């Protein structure tokens, strides 16, 4: 798991913007917080912000480790069955 999120950021939107953000987040299988965080970070990456790129690389690294652990667990389970 990544670093704990303890900081709160708030911003105002119109009712139409809120509905759009909520609908798109739901379509993506994300919470509104996850969606907005990802959208903002991706915008910073596209603008060349190095700090944002590091956040993305760290996140990808953590996810890759999780996938590899699950795969290793499945292989171990298969070996135990054999």
C-alpha positions in Angstrom: 0.0 0.0 0.0 1.2 3.5 -0.7 1.6 6.4 1.7 -1.4 7.3 3.8 -3.4 10.2 2.6 -3.9 12.6 5.5 -4.2 16.0 3.8 -7.6 17.4 2.7 -8.0 19.6 -0.4 -11.4 21.2 -1.3 -12.6 23.0 -4.3 -15.9 24.2 -5.7 -17.7 23.0 -8.8 -20.9 23.8 -10.5 -23.8 21.2 -10.2 -23.1 20.2 -13.8 -19.4 19.7 -13.2 -20.1 17.7 -10.1 -22.4 15.3 -12.0 -19.9 14.9 -14.8 -17.0 14.2 -12.5 -19.1 11.7 -10.5 -20.4 9.9 -13.6 -16.9 9.6 -15.2 -15.4 8.4 -12.0 -18.1 5.7 -11.7 -17.5 4.6 -15.3 -13.8 4.3 -14.6 -14.5 2.2 -11.4 -13.0 4.9 -9.2 -14.1 7.1 -6.3 -14.3 10.8 -7.0 -11.2 11.3 -5.0 -9.2 8.7 -6.9 -10.5 10.1 -10.2 -9.7 13.8 -9.5 -6.3 12.9 -8.0 -5.4 10.9 -11.1 -6.7 13.6 -13.5 -4.7 16.3 -11.7 -1.5 14.3 -11.6 -1.9 13.3 -15.2 -2.3 16.9 -16.2 0.9 17.7 -14.3 2.7 14.8 -16.1 1.6 16.1 -19.5 3.0 19.6 -18.5 6.4 18.0 -17.7 6.2 18.3 -13.9 9.0 16.0 -12.7 7.4 15.6 -9.2 4.2 14.3 -10.8 6.2 11.8 -12.9 7.8 10.5 -9.7 4.4 10.0 -8.1 3.2 8.0 -11.2 6.4 5.9 -11.4 6.1 5.1 -7.6 2.5 4.1 -8.0 3.2 1.8 -11.0 6.1 0.2 -9.1 3.8 -0.6 -6.1 1.1 -2.0 -8.4 3.7 -4.2 -10.2 4.9 -5.6 -6.9 1.3 -6.4 -5.8 0.7 -8.2 -9.1 3.9 -10.2 -8.8 3.1 -11.2 -5.2 -0.4 -12.4 -6.2 1.1 -14.4 -9.1 3.8 -15.9 -6.8 1.1 -16.9 -4.3 -1.0 -18.5 -7.1 2.1 -20.4 -8.3 2.8 -21.5 -4.8 -0.8 -22.7 -4.4 -0.5 -24.7 -7.6 2.7 -26.3 -6.5 1.1 -27.3 -3.2 -1.7 -29.0 -5.0 0.6 -30.9 -7.3 
